[in-house]
């Protein structure tokens, strides 16, 4: 997820002597986003010699098999200490629509390429707000809508004709790649998702287009009061 480095630099300086900084990565079963946070924050190195880390990342996913893959990868990559001793990384099965966490538990909520697959997006956004601490930040990286009409026409042709064909050739699975393309097209555009964030209760909602809008980073903040 874009911005991992600056976010972790800021949180390291903000947590010195001020207690824990807790990150929740939803739909992140295999751990890719969580690993970037851990490494940018220096958690694996501290796990070798320190006690409980003041930065912790919780990976939450509805698929237990994905979580098992993520935990195995984490142990192979960092050893056991980052999970068992420093507790900088944990894995928790859960549904984005009704997360298994207390209110006001996390400083940062991230979800990368998972929101469009949630059955009730608005319910998931409300629950994201619930589990964030006052002043907590929401970050979502998701496929979105290309803003340039000429580029959009080219991208649509590529998406609906090339991507499923590649899926058939590489993975013998045209249907999954066809679903990927269709789910992207059916998902709300940038302004619509921004409005849904505001409706859920987030403040200062905004988005940043990447690669002409093929993907966008959406963010919002839980109000302090």
Phi, psi and omega in degrees: 000135182298144177088005182301313182302304179299323180296314183289326175299315180295319184287330176297317180290327183281340184261357180298109178075011184241015178094188187285155168238117188249130180245136174245120176251110185265143183061034183245036190313316184280353169091003188301312180292317180301319180298322180295320177296313181302313184290319179295330181270355179077021183295317180300322180292317180294331181297339181287337187222347185256173175274220181297131183283148178275356172243130180221143180239127176251124176264122181240131181211149181282343185258109182295330178294320177296321179296321178296320177297316180298316180293320178298316179298320181296316181293323178291326186277320187243350189088182186276338190297325184294338178260314189272326182259297184284340180055033177286342182223130175225156179238132185220125176287137180182160180260133182300337182281333176214084185292144183275050183225155179290160174301150172056047186259335191233148177273334183216133177241126177235147173211122184242117177056036179234338187295322183291344179268357179282137183298312181240095184298317183295323177295320179295321179294320178294323180285330173300315179298320182299315186278346177284146173288155173306130185087359180287159188247139176251131177228129180229124173255121185211150171301143184221212187242129180295135187269334180273121185302318181294315178295324180298319180296317178295316182295321178296316179299315179297315185297312187278342182250319185272312186301311177298324179295319177296319178300322179293318183287314187279317187242003184052042185212077180292323187297318181296321180286329174293320177297319179305311182296315183293323180294326178294316183291327182280339184287154184297154179278183187299313182293324180293318179291323175301316179295323180291325174298315179295319178297326179289343177118003179283149176249162178052039180289140178201173177217157177233118178285143175233143181051049175071014180102003174302319171229159178217148174257120177256142177216156177199169184233142173282126181302151181288335180242000000 
